[in-house]
Amino acid sequence: MADHDWEADPRPFSECLKAWVAERGWTRNQAAAELRVPRSTYDKWCDGGKCDREASLRRLMTLIDRAGP
């Protein structure tokens, strides 16, 4: 699995979430659990909904990747 800097990724947050899940081979349920959010909230973000915590979540995604499996 590649070490990706999601904070620096210029793509929209929804695209980053989908790519992050695909790279890890997770389901949306697993990703929502890792980010400690309800599945409905995660789905909203994947559909392009506003996320007030985007910067923090991008950081968390990067840290999770760096921590490994």
N, C-alpha and C positions, 0 to 999 in steps of 0.2 A: 504494500500500500504506500502510495507516494506521500511524502511530507508536504502538505499544501498549506499555504498561508491564506486562509479565508478572509482575513482582515484586509489584505491587499488585492483580493480578487475583485476586478471591476464589474463583474456581472451583477445583475439584480439579485437580491437576497433569495428570492424564490428559486432561481436557477442554481444558486450555490447550494441550497438545501437539497435539491434533487440530486445534484452531482455528488454531494457529500454522502448521501444515503447509498447511491449507486456504487461509489468507490468502496464503501465498507460492506456492501452486500446485505444491508439491513432492510427491514420493513419500516414502514412509516411509524408503526407502533414502537419499534425499538429505538428509532431516532427520537421520537417524542419523549420516551422514557429517559434517554441519555441527556436530553436538554431540560428535563424536569418540567415539561409542559403538557397540558392535556392534548390528546390526539386531535381534537377539533381545532385547537389553536395552531398546532403544527400544520394541519391541512389548510387552514386559512392562509398561513404564510406561504405555503407552496403554491397556492392559487393567486399569489400576488398581493395579499392583504397587508395592510400596514403593520409594522412591527416596531414598537417604541424602543425595544431592547436590541435592535439589530447589531450594533457595534459590540455589545457584550456577548451576544450569541456567536458572532463570527469569531471572536476571541476564544470562546469556549470550544467551538468546533476545531480551531487550530490546536488548542491544547490537548483535546481528546486525541487528535491525529498524532501528535508528538508523543503522547503517552503510550501509543501502540495498542495492540489488541488486548 
